[in-house]
């Protein structure tokens, strides 16, 4: 994992999004410990308070919970919840893109074509990264 300080998305949110996606993808499974606050802060070279803020967000969302003296663990329903949140985020992003297309007087067919091209490009990118 890495954070991009030049990204307009706050660093704590980048960390939150990464861990949420990792839980949704099964990288971190229910009952498993996620990397500690200190480990992540050192690995990402960020202030521990930034990681703490990300953890607090994930805890409020019900994705992780603390075990006193042990660390943060994925909740029993963390994966299901993370997948649902990811689906919602993808849907909202698609809605924004479709609205932008209609605002630019694009047809539904043209918008669909742009989506399909983007899907192919990302699939190629993901395959080549493996």
GUPA-345050 format. One line per field, with one value per atom (N, C-alpha, C): residue number from 1; atom name; residue in one letter; y, x negated, z. Coordinates in nm, 3 decimals. Example, Ala and Ser with C-alpha at 12.3 -4.5 7.8 and 13.67 -1.06 7.14 Angstrom:
BEGIN
nr	c(1;1;1;2;2;2)
atom	c(N;CA;C;N;CA;C)
rest	c(a;a;a;s;s;s)
v	c(-0.569;-0.450;-0.330;-0.225;-0.106;0.003)
u	c(-1.319;-1.230;-1.320;-1.285;-1.367;-1.290)
w	c(0.780;0.780;0.780;0.708;0.714;0.787)
// end
This chain:
BEGIN
nr	c(1;1;1;2;2;2;3;3;3;4;4;4;5;5;5;6;6;6;7;7;7;8;8;8;9;9;9;10;10;10;11;11;11;12;12;12;13;13;13;14;14;14;15;15;15;16;16;16;17;17;17;18;18;18;19;19;19;20;20;20;21;21;21;22;22;22;23;23;23;24;24;24;25;25;25;26;26;26;27;27;27;28;28;28;29;29;29;30;30;30;31;31;31;32;32;32;33;33;33;34;34;34;35;35;35;36;36;36;37;37;37;38;38;38;39;39;39;40;40;40;41;41;41;42;42;42;43;43;43;44;44;44;45;45;45;46;46;46;47;47;47;48;48;48;49;49;49;50;50;50;51;51;51;52;52;52;53;53;53;54;54;54;55;55;55;56;56;56;57;57;57;58;58;58;59;59;59;60;60;60;61;61;61;62;62;62;63;63;63;64;64;64;65;65;65;66;66;66;67;67;67;68;68;68;69;69;69;70;70;70;71;71;71;72;72;72;73;73;73;74;74;74;75;75;75;76;76;76;77;77;77;78;78;78;79;79;79;80;80;80;81;81;81;82;82;82;83;83;83;84;84;84;85;85;85;86;86;86;87;87;87;88;88;88;89;89;89;90;90;90;91;91;91;92;92;92;93;93;93;94;94;94;95;95;95;96;96;96;97;97;97;98;98;98;99;99;99;100;100;100;101;101;101;102;102;102;103;103;103;104;104;104;105;105;105;106;106;106;107;107;107;108;108;108;109;109;109;110;110;110;111;111;111;112;112;112;113;113;113;114;114;114;115;115;115;116;116;116;117;117;117;118;118;118;119;119;119;120;120;120;121;121;121;122;122;122;123;123;123;124;124;124;125;125;125;126;126;126;127;127;127;128;128;128;129;129;129;130;130;130)
atom	c(N;CA;C;N;CA;C;N;CA;C;N;CA;C;N;CA;C;N;CA;C;N;CA;C;N;CA;C;N;CA;C;N;CA;C;N;CA;C;N;CA;C;N;CA;C;N;CA;C;N;CA;C;N;CA;C;N;CA;C;N;CA;C;N;CA;C;N;CA;C;N;CA;C;N;CA;C;N;CA;C;N;CA;C;N;CA;C;N;CA;C;N;CA;C;N;CA;C;N;CA;C;N;CA;C;N;CA;C;N;CA;C;N;CA;C;N;CA;C;N;CA;C;N;CA;C;N;CA;C;N;CA;C;N;CA;C;N;CA;C;N;CA;C;N;CA;C;N;CA;C;N;CA;C;N;CA;C;N;CA;C;N;CA;C;N;CA;C;N;CA;C;N;CA;C;N;CA;C;N;CA;C;N;CA;C;N;CA;C;N;CA;C;N;CA;C;N;CA;C;N;CA;C;N;CA;C;N;CA;C;N;CA;C;N;CA;C;N;CA;C;N;CA;C;N;CA;C;N;CA;C;N;CA;C;N;CA;C;N;CA;C;N;CA;C;N;CA;C;N;CA;C;N;CA;C;N;CA;C;N;CA;C;N;CA;C;N;CA;C;N;CA;C;N;CA;C;N;CA;C;N;CA;C;N;CA;C;N;CA;C;N;CA;C;N;CA;C;N;CA;C;N;CA;C;N;CA;C;N;CA;C;N;CA;C;N;CA;C;N;CA;C;N;CA;C;N;CA;C;N;CA;C;N;CA;C;N;CA;C;N;CA;C;N;CA;C;N;CA;C;N;CA;C;N;CA;C;N;CA;C;N;CA;C;N;CA;C;N;CA;C;N;CA;C;N;CA;C;N;CA;C;N;CA;C;N;CA;C;N;CA;C;N;CA;C;N;CA;C;N;CA;C;N;CA;C;N;CA;C;N;CA;C;N;CA;C;N;CA;C;N;CA;C;N;CA;C;N;CA;C;N;CA;C;N;CA;C;N;CA;C;N;CA;C;N;CA;C;N;CA;C;N;CA;C)
rest	c(x;x;x;x;x;x;x;x;x;x;x;x;x;x;x;x;x;x;x;x;x;x;x;x;x;x;x;x;x;x;x;x;x;x;x;x;x;x;x;x;x;x;x;x;x;x;x;x;x;x;x;x;x;x;x;x;x;x;x;x;x;x;x;x;x;x;x;x;x;x;x;x;x;x;x;x;x;x;x;x;x;x;x;x;x;x;x;x;x;x;x;x;x;x;x;x;x;x;x;x;x;x;x;x;x;x;x;x;x;x;x;x;x;x;x;x;x;x;x;x;x;x;x;x;x;x;x;x;x;x;x;x;x;x;x;x;x;x;x;x;x;x;x;x;x;x;x;x;x;x;x;x;x;x;x;x;x;x;x;x;x;x;x;x;x;x;x;x;x;x;x;x;x;x;x;x;x;x;x;x;x;x;x;x;x;x;x;x;x;x;x;x;x;x;x;x;x;x;x;x;x;x;x;x;x;x;x;x;x;x;x;x;x;x;x;x;x;x;x;x;x;x;x;x;x;x;x;x;x;x;x;x;x;x;x;x;x;x;x;x;x;x;x;x;x;x;x;x;x;x;x;x;x;x;x;x;x;x;x;x;x;x;x;x;x;x;x;x;x;x;x;x;x;x;x;x;x;x;x;x;x;x;x;x;x;x;x;x;x;x;x;x;x;x;x;x;x;x;x;x;x;x;x;x;x;x;x;x;x;x;x;x;x;x;x;x;x;x;x;x;x;x;x;x;x;x;x;x;x;x;x;x;x;x;x;x;x;x;x;x;x;x;x;x;x;x;x;x;x;x;x;x;x;x;x;x;x;x;x;x;x;x;x;x;x;x;x;x;x;x;x;x;x;x;x;x;x;x;x;x;x;x;x;x;x;x;x;x;x;x)
v	c(-0.117;0.000;0.124;0.226;0.354;0.464;0.581;0.697;0.801;0.882;0.986;1.122;1.191;1.320;1.426;1.403;1.498;1.472;1.361;1.328;1.421;1.474;1.563;1.489;1.356;1.278;1.278;1.314;1.317;1.182;1.185;1.064;0.964;1.011;0.917;0.846;0.917;0.857;0.756;0.784;0.688;0.559;0.571;0.453;0.379;0.454;0.395;0.318;0.382;0.317;0.191;0.196;0.079;-0.038;-0.012;-0.120;-0.172;-0.082;-0.125;-0.216;-0.176;-0.259;-0.392;-0.390;-0.514;-0.609;-0.555;-0.638;-0.693;-0.609;-0.653;-0.763;-0.753;-0.850;-0.976;-0.978;-1.097;-1.102;-0.992;-0.987;-0.999;-0.926;-0.937;-1.000;-1.115;-1.191;-1.165;-1.194;-1.177;-1.250;-1.179;-1.234;-1.215;-1.172;-1.152;-1.011;-1.002;-0.874;-0.798;-0.669;-0.585;-0.530;-0.477;-0.422;-0.317;-0.312;-0.221;-0.076;0.012;0.155;0.194;0.147;0.184;0.129;0.005;-0.056;0.023;0.053;0.129;0.268;0.335;0.470;0.469;0.369;0.359;0.321;0.224;0.177;0.290;0.369;0.474;0.609;0.614;0.738;0.851;0.821;0.920;0.928;1.033;1.052;0.943;0.883;0.782;0.831;0.962;1.016;1.002;1.006;0.989;0.846;0.748;0.608;0.588;0.649;0.637;0.689;0.799;0.853;0.755;0.691;0.589;0.474;0.428;0.318;0.356;0.479;0.524;0.523;0.564;0.563;0.420;0.329;0.189;0.125;0.165;0.112;0.164;0.293;0.349;0.279;0.240;0.171;0.025;-0.023;-0.161;-0.263;-0.218;-0.309;-0.370;-0.295;-0.344;-0.314;-0.384;-0.359;-0.388;-0.315;-0.336;-0.455;-0.520;-0.620;-0.567;-0.537;-0.471;-0.541;-0.463;-0.513;-0.593;-0.619;-0.701;-0.624;-0.535;-0.460;-0.454;-0.426;-0.412;-0.537;-0.585;-0.706;-0.681;-0.755;-0.745;-0.805;-0.735;-0.784;-0.904;-0.973;-1.093;-1.062;-0.947;-0.909;-0.804;-0.786;-0.684;-0.698;-0.820;-0.841;-0.808;-0.855;-0.829;-0.680;-0.615;-0.472;-0.394;-0.432;-0.364;-0.382;-0.502;-0.526;-0.441;-0.429;-0.346;-0.199;-0.152;-0.014;0.010;-0.089;-0.077;-0.069;-0.152;-0.150;-0.013;0.041;0.173;0.280;0.273;0.371;0.362;0.240;0.222;0.276;0.246;0.294;0.447;0.510;0.657;0.717;0.653;0.700;0.687;0.576;0.558;0.664;0.692;0.794;0.928;0.964;1.091;1.093;0.982;0.975;0.983;0.914;0.917;1.058;1.123;1.261;1.353;1.334;1.416;1.394;1.270;1.240;1.307;1.297;1.362;1.514;1.569;1.714;1.758;1.668;1.698;1.658;1.630;1.592;1.463;1.371;1.240;1.152;1.063;0.968;0.854;0.782;0.667;0.567;0.548;0.455;0.498;0.628;0.679;0.664;0.694;0.678;0.532;0.441;0.298;0.259;0.313;0.284;0.331;0.449;0.501;0.411;0.370;0.280;0.150;0.090;-0.037;-0.024;0.087;0.109;0.123;0.196;0.212;0.077;-0.004;-0.137;-0.224;-0.219;-0.296;-0.247;-0.115;-0.057;-0.098;-0.092;-0.129;-0.279;-0.361;-0.506;-0.538;-0.471;-0.491;-0.447;-0.334;-0.282;-0.378;-0.431;-0.525;-0.654;-0.706;-0.829;-0.810;-0.695;-0.673;-0.647;-0.605;-0.580;-0.710;-0.819;-0.947;-1.019)
u	c(-0.083;0.000;-0.088;-0.041;-0.109;-0.005;-0.045;0.042;-0.022;0.063;0.016;0.047;-0.056;-0.031;0.019;0.001;0.048;0.193;0.249;0.388;0.478;0.584;0.674;0.753;0.755;0.823;0.732;0.787;0.703;0.635;0.517;0.439;0.514;0.581;0.655;0.763;0.824;0.928;0.868;0.748;0.679;0.654;0.612;0.587;0.718;0.821;0.953;1.001;0.994;1.040;0.961;0.830;0.746;0.785;0.799;0.833;0.973;1.068;1.204;1.203;1.128;1.118;1.052;0.951;0.882;0.974;1.058;1.156;1.258;1.307;1.406;1.348;1.219;1.155;1.110;1.122;1.082;0.935;0.864;0.724;0.719;0.809;0.826;0.963;0.964;1.088;1.146;1.276;1.337;1.257;1.233;1.158;1.008;0.959;0.816;0.775;0.653;0.598;0.549;0.575;0.518;0.386;0.301;0.173;0.197;0.106;0.121;0.104;0.152;0.142;-0.005;-0.091;-0.233;-0.298;-0.267;-0.325;-0.284;-0.154;-0.107;-0.168;-0.175;-0.232;-0.378;-0.455;-0.595;-0.606;-0.526;-0.530;-0.493;-0.394;-0.346;-0.413;-0.497;-0.562;-0.460;-0.359;-0.258;-0.247;-0.186;-0.164;-0.070;-0.101;-0.011;0.132;0.150;0.285;0.366;0.296;0.364;0.418;0.338;0.381;0.493;0.480;0.583;0.717;0.715;0.838;0.900;0.819;0.869;0.931;0.863;0.916;1.049;1.059;1.184;1.298;1.269;1.370;1.416;1.321;1.354;1.430;1.396;1.466;1.611;1.630;1.766;1.849;1.784;1.854;1.882;1.829;1.852;1.766;1.655;1.568;1.460;1.416;1.312;1.353;1.291;1.315;1.185;1.167;1.044;1.058;0.945;0.935;0.827;0.867;0.778;0.642;0.538;0.403;0.355;0.443;0.405;0.400;0.495;0.499;0.639;0.646;0.774;0.799;0.923;0.962;1.083;1.092;1.207;1.328;1.439;1.561;1.617;1.707;1.767;1.835;1.900;1.971;1.895;1.768;1.687;1.678;1.657;1.642;1.772;1.884;2.013;2.043;2.017;2.041;1.949;1.822;1.727;1.766;1.812;1.855;1.976;2.069;2.187;2.147;2.056;2.010;1.936;1.860;1.788;1.888;1.991;2.093;2.160;2.192;2.254;2.162;2.033;1.937;1.924;1.919;1.910;2.036;2.152;2.279;2.279;2.242;2.243;2.146;2.031;1.934;1.990;2.057;2.120;2.227;2.308;2.412;2.350;2.240;2.172;2.122;2.064;2.012;2.123;2.233;2.346;2.405;2.419;2.469;2.376;2.245;2.148;2.164;2.188;2.210;2.334;2.444;2.568;2.554;2.482;2.459;2.381;2.299;2.220;2.295;2.425;2.511;2.469;2.409;2.375;2.499;2.508;2.620;2.591;2.698;2.681;2.584;2.596;2.508;2.361;2.337;2.199;2.144;2.227;2.185;2.151;2.236;2.210;2.079;2.052;1.927;1.805;1.815;1.706;1.684;1.795;1.785;1.717;1.760;1.703;1.554;1.515;1.373;1.294;1.349;1.281;1.269;1.373;1.370;1.262;1.251;1.146;1.008;0.990;0.860;0.819;0.912;0.881;0.852;0.931;0.906;0.766;0.725;0.591;0.486;0.509;0.416;0.403;0.515;0.513;0.441;0.468;0.402;0.251;0.209;0.065;-0.006;0.069;0.007;-0.017;0.045;0.030;-0.094)
w	c(0.000;0.000;0.000;-0.067;-0.065;-0.065;-0.020;-0.024;-0.115;-0.172;-0.263;-0.201;-0.150;-0.087;-0.185;-0.316;-0.417;-0.458;-0.411;-0.440;-0.360;-0.422;-0.347;-0.238;-0.243;-0.139;-0.016;0.102;0.223;0.247;0.305;0.327;0.414;0.520;0.605;0.524;0.427;0.344;0.247;0.195;0.108;0.185;0.311;0.394;0.420;0.456;0.480;0.358;0.241;0.118;0.087;0.106;0.080;0.171;0.299;0.392;0.363;0.334;0.300;0.176;0.073;-0.048;-0.017;0.068;0.105;0.180;0.266;0.338;0.239;0.149;0.050;-0.040;-0.072;-0.162;-0.090;0.043;0.118;0.156;0.135;0.178;0.330;0.396;0.541;0.564;0.628;0.648;0.787;0.802;0.935;1.042;1.151;1.263;1.253;1.137;1.119;1.163;1.211;1.252;1.128;1.126;1.020;1.072;0.984;1.032;1.141;1.235;1.348;1.303;1.388;1.364;1.344;1.432;1.423;1.296;1.263;1.143;1.019;1.008;0.891;0.887;1.001;1.005;0.958;1.004;0.962;0.814;0.773;0.634;0.536;0.572;0.483;0.507;0.609;0.654;0.671;0.752;0.787;0.939;0.986;1.128;1.181;1.296;1.352;1.371;1.395;1.409;1.281;1.167;1.038;1.026;1.063;1.060;1.162;1.279;1.382;1.329;1.256;1.200;1.101;1.021;0.927;1.003;1.108;1.189;1.254;1.303;1.364;1.263;1.141;1.035;1.007;0.993;0.965;1.082;1.202;1.319;1.322;1.292;1.285;1.178;1.069;0.959;0.994;1.105;1.147;1.076;1.016;0.942;1.030;1.130;1.220;1.364;1.456;1.599;1.675;1.787;1.864;1.959;1.984;2.090;2.183;2.303;2.399;2.408;2.383;2.393;2.273;2.176;2.060;1.929;1.907;1.782;1.725;1.596;1.527;1.442;1.447;1.378;1.290;1.180;1.091;1.163;1.159;1.223;1.148;1.213;1.154;1.021;1.013;0.891;0.811;0.842;0.777;0.627;0.579;0.434;0.361;0.414;0.351;0.349;0.460;0.470;0.375;0.369;0.281;0.134;0.098;-0.039;-0.073;0.020;-0.001;-0.018;0.066;0.056;-0.075;-0.119;-0.246;-0.362;-0.356;-0.461;-0.467;-0.351;-0.345;-0.402;-0.368;-0.419;-0.571;-0.623;-0.768;-0.835;-0.779;-0.835;-0.840;-0.729;-0.724;-0.825;-0.844;-0.942;-1.084;-1.111;-1.242;-1.266;-1.165;-1.178;-1.214;-1.146;-1.176;-1.321;-1.364;-1.501;-1.605;-1.578;-1.672;-1.679;-1.564;-1.564;-1.642;-1.624;-1.698;-1.848;-1.887;-2.028;-2.082;-2.009;-2.053;-2.055;-1.956;-1.953;-2.077;-2.131;-2.251;-2.379;-2.366;-2.479;-2.547;-2.470;-2.526;-2.524;-2.620;-2.621;-2.524;-2.489;-2.402;-2.466;-2.594;-2.665;-2.655;-2.671;-2.664;-2.521;-2.422;-2.282;-2.255;-2.302;-2.283;-2.350;-2.467;-2.537;-2.459;-2.400;-2.318;-2.197;-2.133;-2.018;-2.057;-2.168;-2.211;-2.242;-2.304;-2.333;-2.203;-2.107;-1.978;-1.908;-1.913;-1.850;-1.915;-2.047;-2.116;-2.075;-2.070;-2.034;-1.893;-1.801;-1.662;-1.653;-1.722;-1.720;-1.772;-1.877;-1.932;-1.831;-1.767;-1.666;-1.549;-1.503;-1.390;-1.427;-1.547;-1.592;-1.604;-1.655;-1.673;-1.540;-1.437;-1.307;-1.231;-1.272;-1.200;-1.240)
// end
